[in-house]
Amino acid sequence: MLQKTRALRRASAAASARTAAHRPMTILGVASATLVGITLSVGLASTPAVGAMNAASAVTAPALDGAEPLAQIADDAAATLTQAKDAIAAAETLTDEVAASGLDVGAVTSVDTSDLEKDIDKLDDSEVTPVLLVGVLADKAEEETANVVADTEELRGALSAAQQKRAEEDAARIAAEQAAAQAAAEQQAAAALAAANTPDGAKASAREQMSSRYGWGDDQFSCLVSLWQKESSWNYQAYNPSGATGIPQSLPGSKMASAGADWQTSAATQIAWGLEYIADAYGTPCSAWSHSRATDWY
């Protein structure tokens, strides 16, 4: 794409380049006539390259009628030289950035600055260059600088697009990973809840809670196992026509909401409420079990 657009730019610039080339030739003719009139022993004036031109002689050079002063030609060439070097530096920096990114920016991964480098070498030559030829070289360097700048901007756009695509892909990947992790966590929680809601899981939860919260040991646990086996067979979904609900057979079941909003689906929440009820009403599970055996309720 860069090569195609660059070729189009070159074609469209051809006419203007030929017009620009006419300027120094006009100056050359006028200057030659003037210089010949001054002395027959002096040929076409020469001056050092842009970097080595004598400023004093350039400033005092006569402004030819209808032509650009020689000093202005030198100044314009110096400015063009600076812009050209800046364009190459920017292109090289971007090329390095593209390489370091490892991104797919398309077929063109660098900016071709070889033609502009040749133009710079000619403008920056330490040998003596005819001052009127400097204008021609500067025009060519200016055109090539514009090409390099345009190519750099196009490659920068391709890199930015690739970076945006990579960012979107990374965001999508992270979102997918987070969703998968969330789903896995939910599955684990569901599996843990299902295991805790089995009779064996409920008994394990009861043993842990009564020990950590009330300091009751295995003797009290044994009484609790017998009590709630009689009441619900340790089934968290147990329901009595009287309205008694869950493992501890709370009447009504909504009382267990004081232990947690999930009282209808969590054996552990039902157990927490049941142990608190036993502690408040009977002191220990064994006392509650004795009362149940004597009265058939607790």
C-alpha positions in Angstrom: 0.0 0.0 0.0 2.8 2.4 0.9 4.5 1.7 -2.5 1.3 2.3 -4.4 0.5 5.6 -2.7 4.0 6.8 -3.0 4.0 6.1 -6.7 0.8 8.1 -7.1 2.4 11.0 -5.2 5.4 10.9 -7.5 3.2 10.9 -10.6 1.1 13.9 -9.4 4.2 15.8 -8.3 6.0 15.4 -11.7 4.5 18.6 -13.3 5.2 20.7 -10.2 8.8 19.4 -10.1 9.4 20.4 -13.7 8.0 23.9 -12.9 10.2 24.2 -9.8 13.2 23.2 -11.8 12.7 26.1 -14.1 13.3 28.6 -11.3 17.0 28.0 -10.8 17.5 27.8 -14.5 16.0 31.3 -14.9 18.2 32.5 -12.1 21.2 30.8 -13.7 20.7 32.7 -17.0 20.3 36.1 -15.4 23.1 35.5 -13.0 25.4 34.3 -15.7 24.7 37.4 -17.8 25.3 39.7 -14.8 28.5 38.0 -13.8 29.9 38.0 -17.4 29.2 41.7 -17.5 31.2 42.2 -14.4 34.3 40.3 -15.6 35.2 38.0 -18.5 37.7 36.1 -16.5 35.2 34.8 -14.0 33.1 31.7 -14.8 29.8 30.7 -13.3 29.9 31.5 -9.6 30.3 28.6 -7.2 29.9 28.4 -3.5 30.4 25.7 -0.8 27.6 23.3 0.0 24.8 24.3 2.3 26.7 23.3 5.4 29.8 25.2 4.3 28.6 28.3 2.4 30.2 31.6 3.2 27.4 33.6 4.9 28.9 37.0 4.1 29.2 36.4 0.4 25.7 34.9 0.3 24.2 37.9 2.1 26.0 40.4 -0.2 25.1 38.5 -3.4 22.9 40.8 -5.6 19.2 40.1 -5.9 18.5 39.6 -9.5 15.5 41.2 -11.2 12.6 38.8 -11.1 14.7 36.0 -9.4 15.1 34.7 -5.9 18.2 36.1 -4.1 21.0 33.7 -3.8 21.1 34.1 0.0 17.4 33.1 0.1 18.1 30.0 -1.9 20.8 29.0 0.5 18.5 29.6 3.5 15.7 27.6 2.0 18.0 24.8 1.2 19.3 24.7 4.8 15.8 24.6 6.2 14.9 21.8 3.7 18.0 19.9 4.9 16.9 20.1 8.5 13.4 18.9 7.7 14.7 16.1 5.6 17.0 14.8 8.5 14.1 15.1 10.9 11.8 13.1 8.6 14.5 10.3 8.4 14.9 10.2 12.2 11.1 9.9 12.6 10.9 7.2 10.0 13.7 5.2 11.6 12.2 5.5 15.1 8.9 4.3 13.8 10.5 1.4 12.0 12.2 0.3 15.2 8.9 0.7 17.1 7.1 -1.6 14.6 9.8 -4.2 14.8 9.7 -4.1 18.6 5.9 -4.4 18.8 5.8 -7.8 17.0 2.4 -6.8 15.5 1.1 -7.5 12.1 1.0 -4.1 10.4 0.7 -5.5 6.8 3.2 -6.1 4.1 5.2 -2.9 4.6 7.0 -2.8 8.0 9.4 0.1 7.4 9.7 3.4 5.6 12.1 3.6 2.7 14.4 6.6 3.2 17.1 5.7 0.7 16.2 8.3 -1.9 16.0 11.0 0.7 19.3 10.0 2.2 20.9 10.4 -1.3 19.4 13.9 -1.6 20.7 14.8 1.8 24.2 13.7 0.9 24.2 15.9 -2.2 22.9 18.9 -0.3 25.3 18.3 2.6 28.3 17.5 0.4 31.5 19.1 1.8 32.8 19.8 -1.7 32.0 23.0 -3.6 28.5 23.0 -5.2 27.3 25.7 -7.6 24.9 27.8 -5.5 22.3 27.9 -8.3 22.2 24.1 -8.4 21.5 24.1 -4.7 17.9 25.2 -5.4 17.3 22.3 -7.7 18.7 19.8 -5.1 16.6 21.4 -2.4 13.4 21.1 -4.4 14.0 17.4 -5.0 14.9 16.9 -1.3 11.7 18.7 -0.3 9.6 16.5 -2.5 11.2 13.3 -1.2 10.8 14.6 2.4 7.1 14.9 1.8 7.0 11.3 0.5 8.9 10.0 3.6 6.6 12.0 5.9 3.5 10.7 4.2 4.8 7.1 4.3 5.7 7.5 8.0 2.2 8.7 8.8 0.7 5.8 6.9 2.8 3.3 8.7 2.0 5.0 12.0 -1.7 4.5 11.2 -1.1 0.8 10.4 0.7 0.4 13.7 -2.0 2.2 15.7 -4.7 0.0 14.1 -2.7 -3.1 15.0 -2.2 -1.9 18.5 -5.9 -1.2 18.8 -6.7 -4.7 17.5 -4.3 -6.3 20.0 -5.9 -4.3 22.8 -9.4 -5.4 21.9 -8.2 -9.0 21.6 -6.5 -8.8 25.0 -9.7 -7.3 26.5 -11.8 -10.1 25.0 -9.4 -12.7 26.2 -9.3 -11.3 29.8 -13.1 -11.1 29.8 -13.4 -14.7 28.7 -11.0 -15.8 31.3 -12.8 -13.9 34.0 -16.1 -15.4 32.9 -14.7 -18.9 32.9 -13.2 -18.3 36.4 -16.5 -17.0 37.6 -18.4 -20.0 36.2 -15.9 -22.4 37.7 -16.2 -20.7 41.1 -20.0 -20.9 40.9 -19.8 -24.5 40.0 -17.5 -25.2 42.9 -19.8 -23.3 45.2 -22.8 -25.2 43.9 -20.9 -28.5 44.4 -19.8 -27.6 47.9 -23.4 -26.6 48.8 -24.8 -29.8 47.4 -22.2 -31.8 49.4 -23.0 -29.9 52.5 -26.7 -30.5 52.1 -26.4 -34.3 52.2 -27.1 -35.9 55.5 -23.4 -36.7 56.0 -22.4 -33.1 54.9 -25.0 -31.7 57.3 -23.7 -33.8 60.2 -20.1 -32.7 59.5 -21.3 -29.0 59.5 -23.1 -29.6 62.8 -20.0 -31.1 64.4 -17.9 -28.2 63.4 -20.4 -25.5 64.5 -21.2 -27.0 67.8 -17.5 -27.4 68.7 -16.4 -23.9 67.5 -19.4 -21.9 68.8 -20.5 -23.8 71.9 -17.6 -26.0 72.9 -19.7 -29.2 72.7 -17.8 -32.5 72.2 -18.6 -35.9 70.8 -21.1 -36.8 73.6 -23.3 -33.8 72.7 -22.9 -34.5 69.0 -24.1 -38.1 69.5 -27.3 -36.7 71.2 -27.8 -34.2 68.4 -27.4 -36.9 65.8 -30.2 -38.9 67.5 -32.4 -35.9 68.0 -32.4 -34.6 64.4 -32.5 -38.1 62.9 -35.8 -38.5 64.7 -37.0 -35.1 63.6 -36.0 -34.9 59.9 -33.5 -37.7 59.1 -31.1 -34.8 58.6 -32.9 -33.7 55.4 -32.8 -30.0 54.8 -35.9 -30.2 52.7 -38.0 -32.0 55.3 -41.5 -30.6 55.8 -44.2 -31.6 58.3 -47.9 -30.9 57.6 -47.8 -28.9 60.8 -45.5 -26.4 59.1 -42.3 -27.6 60.8 -39.4 -27.3 58.3 -35.9 -28.4 57.7 -33.4 -30.4 59.7 -34.3 -28.8 63.1 -38.0 -28.8 62.2 -38.4 -25.1 62.9 -42.1 -24.1 63.3 -42.7 -22.1 61.2 -39.7 -22.5 58.9 -39.3 -18.8 58.4 -37.9 -18.5 61.9 -34.6 -19.7 60.5 -34.3 -16.5 58.4 -32.7 -15.0 61.5 -29.7 -17.3 60.8 -29.5 -16.5 57.1 -31.5 -15.6 54.0 -30.6 -18.9 52.4 -32.3 -20.9 55.2 -34.5 -22.8 52.6 -31.5 -24.0 50.6 -28.7 -24.3 53.1 -28.4 -27.1 55.6 -25.6 -25.2 57.4 -27.9 -22.2 57.9 -30.6 -24.4 59.3 -28.1 -26.1 61.7 -26.8 -22.7 62.9 -30.4 -21.7 63.8 -31.2 -25.1 65.4 -28.0 -25.1 67.6 -28.8 -21.6 68.8 -32.4 -22.7 69.6 -31.2 -25.8 71.6 -28.6 -23.7 73.5 -31.3 -21.1 74.5 -34.1 -23.5 75.3 -32.3 -26.6 76.7 -28.6 -25.7 77.3 -27.2 -28.7 75.4 -28.2 -31.2 72.7 -28.4 -34.0 75.3 -30.9 -32.1 77.4 -33.0 -31.5 74.2 -32.8 -35.2 73.3 -33.9 -36.2 76.8 -36.9 -33.9 76.5 -37.8 -35.3 73.1 -37.7 -38.8 74.3 -39.9 -37.9 77.2 -42.5 -35.8 75.4 -42.0 -36.7 71.7 -41.1 -33.1 70.9 -38.5 -30.5 71.7 
